[in-house]
Amino acid sequence: MSTKKILFVLSSHGQFPNGHPTGWYLPEAAHPYYVLEPHFTIEWASPKGGKAPLDPSSVENFKDDAESKQFLSDEKAKQGYENTKKLSEVNAKDYEAIVYVGGHGPMFDLPEDKTNIQLAEDFWKQGKIVSAVCHGPGAIVNVKDENGKAIVSGRKVTSFGNEEEEQIKLTDAVPFLLETRLKELGGKFEKNEKPWGSHVTVDGQLILGANPASAHDFGVAILNAINKK
Protein backbone atom coordinates (compact mmCIF):
# COMPACT_ATOMS: atom_id res chain seq x y z
CA MET A 1 0.00 0.00 0.00
CA SER A 2 1.32 3.41 -0.88
CA THR A 3 2.35 5.75 1.89
CA LYS A 4 1.21 8.67 -0.27
CA LYS A 5 -2.35 9.75 0.46
CA ILE A 6 -5.26 11.41 -1.32
CA LEU A 7 -8.19 13.02 0.48
CA PHE A 8 -11.71 12.43 -0.88
CA VAL A 9 -14.26 14.95 0.44
CA LEU A 10 -17.98 14.19 0.66
CA SER A 11 -20.87 16.52 1.46
CA SER A 12 -22.70 16.17 4.77
CA HIS A 13 -25.86 17.67 3.23
CA GLY A 14 -28.60 15.14 2.51
CA GLN A 15 -31.73 17.08 1.53
CA PHE A 16 -32.99 19.59 -0.99
CA PRO A 17 -35.03 22.46 0.49
CA ASN A 18 -38.22 20.57 -0.52
CA GLY A 19 -37.17 17.54 1.54
CA HIS A 20 -36.11 15.31 -1.36
CA PRO A 21 -32.94 13.37 -0.58
CA THR A 22 -29.58 14.28 -2.09
CA GLY A 23 -25.96 13.87 -0.97
CA TRP A 24 -22.85 12.57 -2.73
CA TYR A 25 -23.10 10.84 -6.09
CA LEU A 26 -22.01 7.20 -6.21
CA PRO A 27 -20.02 6.86 -9.50
CA GLU A 28 -18.25 10.16 -8.87
CA ALA A 29 -16.65 8.55 -5.84
CA ALA A 30 -16.39 4.97 -7.13
CA HIS A 31 -14.78 5.63 -10.52
CA PRO A 32 -11.92 7.90 -9.39
CA TYR A 33 -11.45 5.72 -6.29
CA TYR A 34 -10.70 2.63 -8.35
CA VAL A 35 -8.29 4.57 -10.58
CA LEU A 36 -6.37 5.99 -7.61
CA GLU A 37 -6.67 3.37 -4.86
CA PRO A 38 -4.10 0.94 -6.35
CA HIS A 39 -1.49 3.73 -6.12
CA PHE A 40 -2.43 5.76 -3.04
CA THR A 41 -3.96 5.44 0.38
CA ILE A 42 -7.42 7.04 0.14
CA GLU A 43 -8.82 8.84 3.17
CA TRP A 44 -12.28 10.39 3.49
CA ALA A 45 -13.59 13.56 5.12
CA SER A 46 -16.81 15.58 5.31
CA PRO A 47 -17.92 18.71 7.19
CA LYS A 48 -19.68 16.75 9.96
CA GLY A 49 -17.62 13.57 9.85
CA GLY A 50 -19.09 10.07 10.19
CA LYS A 51 -21.40 8.63 7.54
CA ALA A 52 -22.01 11.13 4.76
CA PRO A 53 -25.38 10.92 2.96
CA LEU A 54 -25.28 8.97 -0.31
CA ASP A 55 -27.76 10.23 -2.92
CA PRO A 56 -30.20 7.31 -3.34
CA SER A 57 -30.93 8.31 -6.95
CA SER A 58 -27.28 7.67 -7.81
CA VAL A 59 -27.53 4.12 -6.46
CA GLU A 60 -30.63 3.54 -8.59
CA ASN A 61 -29.24 5.20 -11.74
CA PHE A 62 -25.95 3.26 -11.54
CA LYS A 63 -27.27 -0.09 -10.33
CA ASP A 64 -25.84 -1.75 -13.46
CA ASP A 65 -22.47 0.01 -13.24
CA ALA A 66 -19.84 -2.55 -12.19
CA GLU A 67 -17.59 -0.17 -10.25
CA SER A 68 -20.48 1.51 -8.45
CA LYS A 69 -21.83 -1.90 -7.37
CA GLN A 70 -18.37 -3.01 -6.27
CA PHE A 71 -17.91 0.19 -4.28
CA LEU A 72 -21.11 -0.35 -2.29
CA SER A 73 -19.93 -3.77 -1.10
CA ASP A 74 -16.18 -3.00 -0.87
CA GLU A 75 -15.36 -3.30 2.83
CA LYS A 76 -12.13 -1.31 2.57
CA ALA A 77 -13.86 1.58 0.77
CA LYS A 78 -16.87 1.46 3.11
CA GLN A 79 -14.60 1.67 6.14
CA GLY A 80 -13.57 5.07 4.76
CA TYR A 81 -16.73 6.58 3.35
CA GLU A 82 -18.99 5.43 6.18
CA ASN A 83 -16.57 6.77 8.80
CA THR A 84 -15.37 10.06 7.36
CA LYS A 85 -13.08 12.32 9.34
CA LYS A 86 -14.24 15.86 10.00
CA LEU A 87 -12.71 18.44 7.67
CA SER A 88 -11.43 20.18 10.81
CA GLU A 89 -9.37 17.06 11.65
CA VAL A 90 -7.36 16.85 8.42
CA ASN A 91 -4.25 18.68 7.29
CA ALA A 92 -3.33 19.43 3.67
CA LYS A 93 0.34 18.62 4.27
CA ASP A 94 -0.55 14.92 4.71
CA TYR A 95 -1.95 14.49 1.18
CA GLU A 96 -0.96 14.71 -2.49
CA ALA A 97 -4.39 15.91 -3.63
CA ILE A 98 -7.90 16.79 -2.53
CA VAL A 99 -10.84 15.33 -4.48
CA TYR A 100 -14.34 16.78 -4.14
CA VAL A 101 -16.98 14.20 -5.05
CA GLY A 102 -20.11 15.57 -6.74
CA GLY A 103 -23.81 15.13 -6.13
CA HIS A 104 -26.05 18.08 -5.33
CA GLY A 105 -25.07 17.94 -1.65
CA PRO A 106 -21.78 19.87 -2.10
CA MET A 107 -23.69 22.85 -3.49
CA PHE A 108 -25.31 23.41 -0.10
CA ASP A 109 -22.73 22.91 2.65
CA LEU A 110 -19.24 23.16 1.16
CA PRO A 111 -19.22 26.55 -0.68
CA GLU A 112 -19.63 28.61 2.52
CA ASP A 113 -17.90 26.20 4.92
CA LYS A 114 -14.95 28.18 6.35
CA THR A 115 -13.05 25.03 7.35
CA ASN A 116 -13.42 23.68 3.84
CA ILE A 117 -12.32 26.95 2.23
CA GLN A 118 -9.24 27.09 4.47
CA LEU A 119 -8.38 23.46 3.74
CA ALA A 120 -8.65 23.90 -0.03
CA GLU A 121 -6.57 27.09 0.17
CA ASP A 122 -3.91 25.18 2.13
CA PHE A 123 -3.75 22.52 -0.62
CA TRP A 124 -3.52 25.25 -3.25
CA LYS A 125 -0.78 27.23 -1.50
CA GLN A 126 1.24 24.05 -1.00
CA GLY A 127 1.17 23.45 -4.77
CA LYS A 128 -1.01 20.34 -4.45
CA ILE A 129 -3.77 19.11 -6.75
CA VAL A 130 -7.22 20.59 -6.08
CA SER A 131 -9.80 18.55 -7.97
CA ALA A 132 -13.58 18.26 -8.18
CA VAL A 133 -16.17 16.53 -10.34
CA CYS A 134 -19.73 17.43 -11.42
CA HIS A 135 -21.19 19.60 -8.59
CA GLY A 136 -17.97 19.15 -6.60
CA PRO A 137 -16.51 22.41 -7.99
CA GLY A 138 -19.19 24.15 -5.90
CA ALA A 139 -16.86 23.44 -2.98
CA ILE A 140 -14.16 25.74 -4.38
CA VAL A 141 -16.12 28.79 -5.58
CA ASN A 142 -14.95 30.81 -2.57
CA VAL A 143 -11.39 29.46 -2.54
CA LYS A 144 -8.72 32.06 -3.25
CA ASP A 145 -5.00 32.03 -4.00
CA GLU A 146 -2.32 33.85 -1.99
CA ASN A 147 -3.19 37.08 -3.84
CA GLY A 148 -6.85 36.88 -2.86
CA LYS A 149 -7.97 35.92 -6.36
CA ALA A 150 -10.42 33.06 -7.04
CA ILE A 151 -8.38 29.95 -7.94
CA VAL A 152 -10.68 29.33 -10.94
CA SER A 153 -10.08 32.82 -12.36
CA GLY A 154 -8.31 32.71 -15.73
CA ARG A 155 -8.14 28.90 -15.66
CA LYS A 156 -9.85 26.21 -17.71
CA VAL A 157 -12.84 24.91 -15.75
CA THR A 158 -15.77 22.56 -16.18
CA SER A 159 -18.65 21.32 -14.03
CA PHE A 160 -22.23 20.13 -14.23
CA GLY A 161 -23.75 22.46 -16.80
CA ASN A 162 -26.78 24.72 -16.75
CA GLU A 163 -28.38 22.74 -19.58
CA GLU A 164 -27.95 19.48 -17.63
CA GLU A 165 -29.46 21.12 -14.54
CA GLU A 166 -32.46 22.19 -16.63
CA GLN A 167 -32.92 18.71 -18.07
CA ILE A 168 -33.24 17.19 -14.59
CA LYS A 169 -35.47 20.11 -13.51
CA LEU A 170 -33.31 21.17 -10.57
CA THR A 171 -32.40 24.68 -11.74
CA ASP A 172 -34.53 26.21 -8.98
CA ALA A 173 -33.51 23.69 -6.31
CA VAL A 174 -29.82 24.67 -6.12
CA PRO A 175 -28.47 27.75 -4.30
CA PHE A 176 -26.69 28.91 -7.48
CA LEU A 177 -25.96 27.61 -10.98
CA LEU A 178 -22.44 26.26 -10.96
CA GLU A 179 -21.58 26.90 -14.62
CA THR A 180 -22.77 30.51 -14.24
CA ARG A 181 -20.81 31.04 -11.01
CA LEU A 182 -17.58 29.62 -12.45
CA LYS A 183 -17.90 31.97 -15.44
CA GLU A 184 -18.64 34.95 -13.15
CA LEU A 185 -15.46 34.16 -11.22
CA GLY A 186 -13.44 34.41 -14.44
CA GLY A 187 -13.15 30.71 -15.21
CA LYS A 188 -12.73 29.69 -18.87
CA PHE A 189 -15.65 27.29 -18.93
CA GLU A 190 -15.53 24.25 -21.22
CA LYS A 191 -17.89 21.33 -21.76
CA ASN A 192 -18.65 18.49 -24.11
CA GLU A 193 -20.85 19.68 -26.99
CA LYS A 194 -23.45 17.13 -25.85
CA PRO A 195 -25.08 17.34 -22.40
CA TRP A 196 -23.93 14.42 -20.20
CA GLY A 197 -20.83 13.88 -22.37
CA SER A 198 -17.49 13.43 -20.63
CA HIS A 199 -15.19 16.42 -20.22
CA VAL A 200 -12.18 16.99 -17.96
CA THR A 201 -10.12 20.17 -17.63
CA VAL A 202 -6.54 20.26 -16.37
CA ASP A 203 -4.96 23.64 -15.72
CA GLY A 204 -1.92 23.41 -13.49
CA GLN A 205 -3.02 22.20 -10.05
CA LEU A 206 -6.73 22.51 -10.89
CA ILE A 207 -8.42 19.38 -12.27
CA LEU A 208 -12.19 19.36 -12.85
CA GLY A 209 -14.67 16.86 -14.29
CA ALA A 210 -18.05 17.76 -15.79
CA ASN A 211 -20.49 15.03 -14.77
CA PRO A 212 -20.87 11.33 -13.91
CA ALA A 213 -19.62 10.28 -17.36
CA SER A 214 -16.36 12.13 -16.67
CA ALA A 215 -15.59 10.43 -13.36
CA HIS A 216 -13.17 7.78 -14.66
CA ASP A 217 -11.21 10.18 -16.90
CA PHE A 218 -11.16 12.66 -14.01
CA GLY A 219 -9.44 10.02 -11.85
CA VAL A 220 -6.92 9.31 -14.60
CA ALA A 221 -6.12 13.03 -14.92
CA ILE A 222 -5.40 13.24 -11.17
CA LEU A 223 -3.16 10.16 -11.33
CA ASN A 224 -1.24 11.57 -14.32
CA ALA A 225 -0.81 14.97 -12.67
CA ILE A 226 0.61 13.49 -9.46
CA ASN A 227 2.91 11.16 -11.37
CA LYS A 228 4.31 14.11 -13.32
CA LYS A 229 5.39 15.93 -10.17
Disulfide bonds with the S-S distance in Angstrom:
none
